[in-house]
Amino acid sequence: MTARVLVLNCGSSSVKYRLYDGETIRDRGTVERVGEPGGGPADHTAAVRGILDRLDLAGLGAVGHRVVHGGRRFSEPVLVDDEVFAAIGDLVPLAPLHNPANLAGIEAARRAMPDVPQVAVFDTAFHHTLPEAAATYAIDRDVAERYGIRRYGFHGTSHAYVSRRTADLLDRPYAELRTITLHLGNGASVCAVDGGRSVATSMGMSPLEGLVMGTRSGDLDPTIVFHLRREGGMAVDAIDDLLNHRSGLLGLTGVNDMREVLARRQAGDPAAALAFDVYCRRITGYVGAYYALLGAVDAVTFTAGVGEHSAQVRAASLAGLQRLGIRVDPDRNARSGDRVISPDGAEVAVCVVGTDEEREIALQTRAVVAARG
Ligand code: ADP
């Protein structure tokens, strides 16, 4: 029985950790500014070492690592051995901003605790059920095959957890429920879940596609990239940085935090008002599109920072969808906690559910170690 599990989530400039003893969180924290000048640890290896030194890891049964890109190869969590480690490395070209940090975390933990099983839990795995028609971009097939160009989807751990929690909340069998889950954090994505299977999702080959995010543009015309290269003379890396780190809410308003955007909008700032409209309109469009793809919808569920806390975003994103049976009750919307916010008797249940990716990673990590026997 693997009671004690450490979960490590190495982001591009931070490491989040949680130490579980069964369901109990014994320790948790975030190390920020990794690899940034002035202050933080020099790199992910140093950050993970620091965390391991500080924690009481007596009796630790496993370490669960969040890994962003699992490519086509990984459709479920796996025990990390040399071959798996190399395979995650092979996926770096598909996820240059994410997989290197994940690998560094795994490497540091393996070195420090060679006898403790390490499990990789992939953000892409839940989406391995996407139909070919959903995963395929309409470009030359040979080119796509050669470069691994297809929709992989991300935030899978969250979409899986939240869609399952929605079934619990509604007291309905998960295998029968058709849900649209909206993960609105700093990164944001939407997923259509049909009986526990991801059948459509807004993030694509990378986490850049889809919804408007804190610093990412989401959907745009690819010609914008050529135009910035040809007419703007921007280097490819500079365009990559622009679209991933300086766009979205940040690009439109100068701040990436939705709370600040809402405050400025309230104060009459036109840039913040426009950003809010662009953000919510994109969500409305995806909800309508995924409704059409699912054919019928039982629940629409909001989660993550913005989704859990902003009644305004929820109300504005679903406004005008009454004809689809989607309604939000203002009083229920204004409350907090996991709950249904649609009126009684509504055709579609609109829900708010707190996501917990770390807990889900701990669960999956235990399952992998248990299956190994
Ligand atoms: P991450 O994607 O980094 O895990 P979260 O899911 O915690 O982030 O979401 C972070 C975002 O949630 C913040 O950038 C902020 O914009 C938003 N947020 C948090 N609290 C609120 C709130 N009360 N109202 C609106 N937005 C909020």
Residues whose N, C-alpha, C, O or C-beta is under 5 A from the ligand:
A	BS01	ADP	L184 G185 N186 G187 N256 D257 M258 R259 A304 G305 V306 H309 S310
